Amino acid sequence: MPFPQTTISIPSLALLLLLFGYIGVPLWVWSVYCVVVLGLFQAPIWAWLVFGVVAVILNIPILRRSLITLPIMNGIRAFNLLPSISETEKAAIEAGTVWIDGEFFSGAPNFTRMNAEAYPQLTPEIQNFLEGPVEQVCRMATDWEIQCRKDLPPQVWDYLKHERFFGMMIPKEYDGLGFSNLAYSTVMVKLASRSFTHTATVGVTNSLGPAKLLLRYGTPAQKEYYLPRLARGDEIPCFALTEPTAGSDAASITSTGIVFKGEDGKLLIRLNFRKRYITLGAIATLIGLAFKLRDPENLLGKGEEVGITCALIPADTPGVILGKRHDPMGVPFYNSPVEGRDVVISVDQIIGGVEQAGQGWKMLMQTLAAGRGISFPATCTGVAKFVSRVTGAYATVRQQFGLSIGRFAGIEEPLARIGGLTYLMEAARVYTCAAVDEGEQPSVISAIAKYHFTELSRKIINDGMDILGGAGICRGPRNLLASIYTAIPIPITVEGSNILTRTLMIFGQGAIRCHPYVYQEIEALKRGDAIAFDRALWHHIGFMVRNGFRAVLLNLSRGRFARSPVTGSTAQYYRKLAWASATFACLTDLALLTFGGTLKRREKLTGRFADVLSWMYLGMATLRRFEAEGRKPEDLPLVHWALQHALAQVQQAFEGIFGNLPVPILGAILRGPGLAWWRLNPIATPPSDKLGSQVAQRLQTPGVDRDRLTAGIYIPSHADETLGRLEQAFHLSVQAEAVLKTIKVASHTGQLPHVKPEQLVDAAIAARVITEAAAQLVREAEAARNDAIQVDAFTLREYQHGSSEIRYNNTLPVKQLAQ
């Protein structure tokens, strides 16, 4: 072959190949490219003939369908390669919408679009509610009082009802407050910083429960009657779904309802159920119930097996059994078993009426699609902000070896994690809430939020307990973290256990729901629609080719070929997210091709894919916050720490995928040179010690930056309360530090003896090194410091009798021996 004539064109052809592959071009463009290549290389006639036949078949849809697509469809059916999707799983997949999660599955995320998504501020109305009723209800009872009472005090219950806390999400036309999801979430952040019992009690009435279902599916009559009563607190609701044999597999519930005709000819339902883990169940006056409805005589006209149905049952209905309660980790919110034996209700009590009979699973999945990403993420963000506030102050106030413990690198490390993750969580909380308020129901994003917020709050509270040491484990009114530490397993377990959420929901369902073509292909195969399958399949193949090129080129260039929508020091993170997305999309298709419908059973693998997707989202949310808040330079240490940490988690997850993807031939390449290359050229490394120190110092420095990081939590203004006492000691200690430094300098220069500065205050006054006012500041700081680090101790009688030996006056605990 006469290569000299084409030598000059070879680099151009190679560059054109890479360009076409990277941007993704239609099939006809590739065909033209091949014509040019064959012409330049003076290909023989047989090559032209082969190419011509292939090109004609591929570019003419009717030929392509007949000769290629139909045999592929028949092969998939013959070898049973089509993923089996049950009706309940289909309802879960179709519940909600695809939001920016679809961008990451695309392999070429549109960051301009992502940065244009809403990131709103609170309205004055909501700010007033936070500073008024929310502040007041937090002031009314300490967490320790609630723990000892094993319930909210009666005056707190009354106040919550009076101020419509149970109707925050109910529109004003039904006597509710008509709050947005962001407003409700922000209220939950503040309540969580006071007590988990507050959030558990208020959360269930506003999230997954009768009110939410009524708003979306209820009949006009049901809405008019129940919603005002729920908003005012006249009705205390619960929702009964979980059973002894139906936990994570909620669709397998065994509670039954049988349709029959009463003596007066009216249609009734006889219910038998046994539920557990039902929040507010023991005190509920209105029970939302999920059950399997059967209609043996087809009285409803929907067949014998109607399916999962949701209904409203007044708690005083004969046959309903309440009154017992569980004890979840000693946290005193009402969580209870709920049972019913031969409970008879009208078919009119089905939420949405007879029309919605059998639609219960769909209703629950659609409600959870958004709700899962609101309540618990808010609670966990409140925990993160609270722990940030407490640990930063305590690390300054607490001294060992003559220094504040926060100056030791071993304490800086967990402080950096606490501060960096708190910034990230607040970013993702607002970003997710804003999407839901804009009408999205991002089921995959909600699952990401539920899983990672609860897991990150577990890490944060563990770090906080390590920093506080003995002050963290000695329970009593002075303890700030023990109750949170005890409560954290609860949100990790409920609304879909975290193991299930990570391994199945985020990627197992996300790969089908968010992938641009997979669900189209599955549905087309089920319908036998060759035209739709052909269109989706060949777009999918082009999609895979493009992502293959993008993944290789972005790996080789370490993301430098990707475009960033911004300039400055954060531009690198957009490029790295583009690199991660291309690799993720490429590996996703490889896994889908390899395992087909069995991929969801490869839970270790799907869990790692879920980690990649999750941390890309959390990283993007952090970047969105930075942009929305005006790119504040003082926030850069937090932004850098959060993004480097997020991308380091992506790196770790990719290493796990490369090392464990059992693909024939290619798998060996991924496990060998692929994994070695990935480790030698990582997408990111964990944040440096220097960066961590900057974040840790943010938590230990009074001022606007610390206040913004922990904004929205309850901070007592007086020193009678534990956090108020700690905050006072923190501020006095920082103010006194300059005086102590002056004394230390005088000691080094020989003006004063070589002993601890705190012991030289009087001598420093005498030597006129400091003023009397400065000395008084040091004395006050030392007294406050000493008071703040004390822990509770009880007499044996007090300890043995527990809360019956402790009386309270408002928020100030006063111990009294029973007479």
Secondary structure, DSSP 8 states (H G I E B T S, - for coil): --GGGGTTHHHHHHHHHHHHHHH---HHHHHHHHHHHHHHTT--HHHHHHHHHHHHHHHSHHHHIIIIIHHHHHHHHHTT-S----HHHHHHHHSSB--THHHHHHSS--HHHHHHS------HHHHHHIIIIIHHHHHT--HHHHHHHTS--HHHHHHHHHTTGGGTTS-GGGTS----HHHHHHHHHHHHTT-HHHHHHHHHHHSSSHHHHHHHH--HHHHHHHHHHHHHTSS-EEEE--BTTBSS-GGG---EEEEEE-TTS-EEEEEEEEEEEEETGGG-SEEEEEEEEE-TT-TTSS-SEEEEEEEEEETTSTTEE------STT--S-EEEEEEEEEEEEGGGBTT-GGGTT-HHHHHHHHHHHHTTTHHHHHHHHHHHHHHHHHHHHHHH-EETTEEGGGSHHHHHHHHHHHHHHHHHHHHHHHHHHHHHTT--BHHHHHHHHHHHHHHHHHHHHHHHHHHTHHHHS-STT-SSHHHHHHTHHHHHSSS-HHHIIIIIIIIIHHHHTSTTHHHHHHHHHHT-HHHHHHHHHHHHHHHHHHHHHHHHHHHHTTTTS--SS-STTHHHHHHHHHHHHHHHHHHHHHHHHHGGGGGG-HHHHHHHHHHHHHHHHHHHHHHHHHHTT--GGGHHHHHHHHHHHHHHHHHHHHHHHHH---TTHHHHIIIIIHHHHHHS-S-----HHHHHHHHHHHTS-SHHHHHHTTTS---SSTTSHHHHHHHHHHHHHHHHHHHHHHHHHHHTTSS-SS-GGGGHHHHHHTTSS-HHHHHHHHHHHHHHHHHT------HHHHHHGGGGEEEETTEEEE----
